Amino acid sequence: MADKDIDTARHTRDSETHDKEARRTPWRPVKKLETPEPPEGYVYRWIRESFLGQEDANNVSYRLREGWELVQGSELPDGWQLPTIEKGRLAGVVHNEGLILAKMPIETVQERREYYEESTRKANEALDNTMFNDSAKDNRYVKYDSKRETQVTFGKK
């Protein structure tokens, strides 16, 4: 018996419960779509995978072609455990109530945002040119003041 190494470190029950109390965090309401901080240089977004129990493969396919990458449960930082899809083509992907978690590089998100802002600007410009062009004399449109200012008065003038 003298040859065996005996662990002489003593642990009391108080020291074990102290560790549990030190890690306790106050209760707060659950945030259904809470995510950890994304990796450096990325942005997270939830993408619709199904709606009312019906798979929405078109939406997932469109978002993947747009540049979104699906986040695997193994990619989450320590301390984060989000539900993952267990089987099928999306096995291992983080999901929550019909949504799946995806990430995209910040540069791509900015380029995408600029594209849609420019597209919106062009559409508004085309609408203004059509609706506010008095020389066209097109009576199909209601003519509005292109300044888009309104004036509200109360009572009789």
C-alpha positions as CSV (number, residue, x, y, z in Angstrom):
1,M,0.0,0.0,0.0
2,A,2.9,2.3,0.5
3,D,3.6,2.2,-3.2
4,K,0.3,3.6,-4.2
5,D,-0.1,7.4,-4.6
6,I,-2.9,8.5,-2.4
7,D,-4.7,11.8,-3.2
8,T,-4.5,13.7,0.0
9,A,-6.4,16.8,-1.4
10,R,-9.5,17.2,0.6
11,H,-12.7,18.6,-0.9
12,T,-15.5,19.7,1.3
13,R,-19.1,19.9,0.2
14,D,-19.0,23.7,0.8
15,S,-16.3,24.2,-1.8
16,E,-18.3,22.3,-4.4
17,T,-21.5,24.3,-3.8
18,H,-19.5,27.6,-3.8
19,D,-18.4,26.9,-7.4
20,K,-22.0,26.4,-8.5
21,E,-23.1,29.6,-6.8
22,A,-20.3,31.6,-8.3
23,R,-21.5,30.6,-11.8
24,R,-25.1,31.4,-11.2
25,T,-26.5,34.2,-13.3
26,P,-29.8,36.1,-12.4
27,W,-32.9,35.0,-14.2
28,R,-34.1,36.9,-17.3
29,P,-36.7,36.2,-19.9
30,V,-35.6,34.0,-22.8
31,K,-34.7,35.7,-26.0
32,K,-35.9,33.4,-28.7
33,L,-33.4,34.4,-31.3
34,E,-30.4,35.1,-29.1
35,T,-27.0,34.3,-30.7
36,P,-23.4,34.6,-29.6
37,E,-21.2,37.3,-31.0
38,P,-20.3,36.3,-34.6
39,P,-16.8,35.5,-35.6
40,E,-14.5,38.4,-36.4
41,G,-15.5,39.9,-39.8
42,Y,-18.9,38.2,-40.0
43,V,-22.5,39.0,-39.3
44,Y,-25.2,36.5,-38.2
45,R,-28.8,36.4,-39.6
46,W,-31.7,34.0,-39.1
47,I,-33.1,32.6,-42.3
48,R,-36.5,31.1,-42.7
49,E,-36.2,27.3,-43.3
50,S,-39.8,26.4,-42.9
51,F,-43.2,28.0,-42.4
52,L,-46.2,26.4,-40.8
53,G,-44.5,23.0,-41.0
54,Q,-43.8,23.3,-44.7
55,E,-40.1,23.4,-45.8
56,D,-39.1,26.5,-47.6
57,A,-36.2,25.2,-49.7
58,N,-36.5,28.0,-52.2
59,N,-35.7,30.6,-49.6
60,V,-32.8,28.7,-48.2
61,S,-31.4,28.2,-51.7
62,Y,-31.8,31.9,-52.6
63,R,-30.0,33.0,-49.4
64,L,-27.1,30.5,-50.0
65,R,-26.7,31.9,-53.6
66,E,-26.8,35.4,-52.1
67,G,-23.7,34.5,-50.0
68,W,-25.0,33.4,-46.7
69,E,-23.2,30.4,-45.1
70,L,-25.0,28.1,-42.7
71,V,-23.7,28.0,-39.1
72,Q,-22.9,24.5,-37.7
73,G,-23.5,23.9,-34.0
74,S,-19.8,23.0,-33.7
75,E,-18.8,26.5,-34.8
76,L,-20.5,28.2,-31.8
77,P,-18.2,29.5,-29.0
78,D,-17.8,27.7,-25.7
79,G,-20.8,28.2,-23.4
80,W,-23.3,28.4,-26.2
81,Q,-25.6,25.5,-26.9
82,L,-28.3,26.2,-29.5
83,P,-30.5,23.5,-31.0
84,T,-29.3,21.9,-34.2
85,I,-31.0,19.9,-36.9
86,E,-30.4,16.2,-36.3
87,K,-30.9,14.6,-39.7
88,G,-31.4,15.5,-43.3
89,R,-29.5,17.7,-45.7
90,L,-29.2,20.4,-43.0
91,A,-27.9,18.1,-40.3
92,G,-25.8,19.9,-37.7
93,V,-27.0,23.4,-38.6
94,V,-28.2,25.7,-35.8
95,H,-32.0,26.2,-35.9
96,N,-34.8,27.7,-33.9
97,E,-38.5,27.4,-34.7
98,G,-38.3,27.2,-38.5
99,L,-35.3,29.5,-38.8
100,I,-31.7,28.5,-39.4
101,L,-28.6,30.6,-38.4
102,A,-26.4,31.9,-41.2
103,K,-23.3,34.1,-41.4
104,M,-21.9,36.4,-44.1
105,P,-18.7,38.5,-44.3
106,I,-19.2,42.1,-43.3
107,E,-17.8,43.3,-46.6
108,T,-20.4,41.3,-48.5
109,V,-23.2,42.6,-46.3
110,Q,-22.1,46.2,-47.0
111,E,-22.0,45.5,-50.8
112,R,-25.4,44.0,-50.6
113,R,-26.8,46.9,-48.7
114,E,-25.3,49.4,-51.1
115,Y,-26.8,47.5,-54.1
116,Y,-30.3,47.6,-52.6
117,E,-30.0,51.2,-51.6
118,E,-29.0,52.1,-55.2
119,S,-31.8,50.0,-56.6
120,T,-34.3,51.8,-54.3
121,R,-32.9,55.2,-55.3
122,K,-33.3,54.4,-59.0
123,A,-36.9,53.1,-58.5
124,N,-37.9,56.3,-56.6
125,E,-36.2,58.4,-59.3
126,A,-38.1,56.6,-62.1
127,L,-41.4,57.0,-60.2
128,D,-40.7,60.7,-59.7
129,N,-39.9,61.1,-63.4
130,T,-43.1,59.3,-64.4
131,M,-45.6,60.7,-61.9
132,F,-44.3,64.3,-61.6
133,N,-43.5,64.9,-65.3
134,D,-46.0,67.5,-66.5
135,S,-44.7,67.4,-70.0
136,A,-45.9,63.8,-70.5
137,K,-49.5,64.8,-70.0
138,D,-50.3,61.3,-68.9
139,N,-53.7,61.4,-67.1
140,R,-53.4,57.9,-65.8
141,Y,-51.4,59.1,-62.8
142,V,-52.5,61.5,-60.0
143,K,-50.2,64.5,-60.0
144,Y,-48.5,65.2,-56.8
145,D,-46.2,67.9,-55.7
146,S,-42.7,66.5,-56.1
147,K,-41.6,68.3,-53.0
148,R,-43.9,66.0,-51.0
149,E,-44.8,68.7,-48.5
150,T,-48.2,68.7,-46.8
151,Q,-50.0,71.3,-44.9
152,V,-52.6,70.6,-42.2
153,T,-55.1,73.3,-41.2
154,F,-57.8,73.3,-38.6
155,G,-61.2,75.0,-38.9
156,K,-62.4,77.4,-41.6
157,K,-60.1,79.7,-43.5
